[in-house]
Amino acid sequence: MAKALGLHILADLYGVEADRIDHVEDIKNLLESAVKVADLTKISSHYHQFNPHGATGVILLAESHISIHTWPEYGLATVDVYTCGDSTKAYRAINYILNTLEPRRVDKQIHERGFLQEKEQSEELRSILTLSAQV
């Protein structure tokens, strides 16, 4: 059975109130809070205010990244949450964002990434068997 190393959630949020996604400080607070709620590990971040409307932001995580780009004039925000390891963290982050922004409609794609095939024997088991054979 294959195991995915990462979970990637892409979400397009429609019908978001413009004042929730227009200003870079609101976007920063949203992403920083999502990282805390999901117990993710922030490495760095970058945010930008567009003129006359909208903002974008990205947080680089030890687990991968989380980002948002907004078009308040259309009530649209696109969100990207990609984490490696515990997949529940990605779900906690996206759910926090959805609950905070309260879009009228969400188009969401969820992708498991980086599949590893289970080996017949793990490297550790192979080492043990090799050592046992030498005794």
C-alpha positions as CSV (number, residue, x, y, z in Angstrom):
1,M,0.0,0.0,0.0
2,A,1.3,3.5,-0.9
3,K,1.7,6.3,1.6
4,A,1.4,10.0,0.7
5,L,3.9,12.3,2.2
6,G,1.9,15.4,1.8
7,L,-1.6,16.8,1.5
8,H,-2.3,19.7,-0.8
9,I,-5.6,21.6,-0.6
10,L,-6.5,24.1,-3.2
11,A,-9.7,26.2,-2.6
12,D,-11.4,28.9,-4.5
13,L,-13.7,30.9,-2.2
14,Y,-16.5,32.8,-3.9
15,G,-18.9,35.3,-2.3
16,V,-16.5,36.5,0.4
17,E,-17.3,39.9,1.8
18,A,-14.8,42.4,0.3
19,D,-13.8,44.0,3.6
20,R,-12.6,40.6,4.8
21,I,-10.1,40.2,2.0
22,D,-9.2,43.7,0.9
23,H,-6.4,44.7,3.3
24,V,-3.1,43.1,3.8
25,E,-3.3,43.3,7.6
26,D,-6.5,41.2,7.6
27,I,-4.8,38.7,5.3
28,K,-1.8,38.5,7.5
29,N,-3.9,37.9,10.6
30,L,-5.9,35.3,8.8
31,L,-2.9,33.2,7.7
32,E,-0.9,33.7,10.9
33,S,-4.0,32.5,12.9
34,A,-4.5,29.5,10.6
35,V,-0.9,28.5,11.2
36,K,-1.4,28.7,15.0
37,V,-4.8,26.9,15.0
38,A,-3.3,24.1,12.9
39,D,-0.2,23.8,15.0
40,L,2.1,24.3,12.0
41,T,5.7,25.6,12.1
42,K,6.3,29.0,10.5
43,I,9.7,29.6,9.0
44,S,9.0,33.0,7.3
45,S,6.2,35.0,5.6
46,H,5.7,37.7,3.0
47,Y,2.6,39.8,2.3
48,H,1.7,42.5,-0.3
49,Q,-1.1,45.0,-0.6
50,F,-2.4,45.7,-4.1
51,N,-3.7,49.0,-5.3
52,P,-6.5,49.7,-5.4
53,H,-7.8,46.4,-4.1
54,G,-6.7,43.1,-2.8
55,A,-3.8,41.4,-1.1
56,T,-1.6,38.4,-1.2
57,G,0.4,36.4,1.3
58,V,2.4,33.3,1.8
59,I,3.8,31.6,4.8
60,L,6.7,29.2,4.4
61,L,6.3,26.3,6.8
62,A,8.6,23.6,8.0
63,E,5.7,21.4,6.7
64,S,5.5,23.3,3.3
65,H,3.4,26.4,2.7
66,I,0.1,28.2,3.1
67,S,-1.0,31.1,0.8
68,I,-3.8,33.3,-0.3
69,H,-4.5,35.7,-3.2
70,T,-7.6,38.0,-3.2
71,W,-9.8,39.9,-5.5
72,P,-12.2,41.7,-3.2
73,E,-13.9,43.4,-6.1
74,Y,-15.1,40.0,-7.2
75,G,-15.6,38.5,-3.7
76,L,-12.9,35.9,-4.6
77,A,-10.0,34.5,-2.6
78,T,-7.8,31.6,-3.7
79,V,-6.1,29.6,-1.0
80,D,-3.4,27.0,-1.1
81,V,-2.5,24.8,1.9
82,Y,0.2,22.2,1.5
83,T,1.5,20.2,4.4
84,C,3.7,17.2,4.9
85,G,3.3,14.8,7.8
86,D,0.1,15.0,9.8
87,S,-2.6,15.7,7.2
88,T,-5.1,16.8,9.9
89,K,-3.1,20.0,10.2
90,A,-3.9,21.0,6.6
91,Y,-7.6,20.4,7.2
92,R,-7.5,22.4,10.4
93,A,-5.8,25.3,8.6
94,I,-8.3,25.3,5.7
95,N,-11.3,24.9,8.0
96,Y,-10.2,27.9,10.0
97,I,-9.9,30.0,6.9
98,L,-13.3,28.9,5.6
99,N,-15.0,29.6,8.9
100,T,-13.4,33.0,9.2
101,L,-14.1,34.2,5.6
102,E,-17.5,32.6,5.3
103,P,-17.6,32.2,1.5
104,R,-21.0,31.5,-0.1
105,R,-19.4,28.8,-2.3
106,V,-16.1,26.9,-2.2
107,D,-14.5,24.9,-5.0
108,K,-12.0,22.6,-3.4
109,Q,-9.4,20.1,-4.7
110,I,-7.5,17.8,-2.4
111,H,-4.4,16.1,-3.6
112,E,-2.3,13.5,-1.8
113,R,1.3,14.1,-2.9
114,G,4.6,12.2,-2.9
115,F,3.5,8.6,-2.8
116,L,5.9,6.1,-1.4
117,Q,5.5,2.4,-2.0
118,E,5.8,0.2,1.1
119,K,8.8,-2.0,0.8
120,E,8.5,-5.8,1.5
121,Q,10.9,-5.2,4.3
122,S,12.0,-2.0,5.9
123,E,15.6,-1.0,6.0
124,E,15.6,-1.6,9.7
125,L,14.2,-5.1,9.4
126,R,16.8,-5.9,6.7
127,S,19.6,-4.7,9.0
128,I,18.3,-6.9,11.8
129,L,18.0,-9.9,9.5
130,T,21.6,-9.3,8.2
131,L,22.9,-9.1,11.8
132,S,21.0,-12.2,12.9
133,A,22.5,-14.1,9.9
134,Q,26.0,-13.1,10.9
135,V,25.6,-14.5,14.5
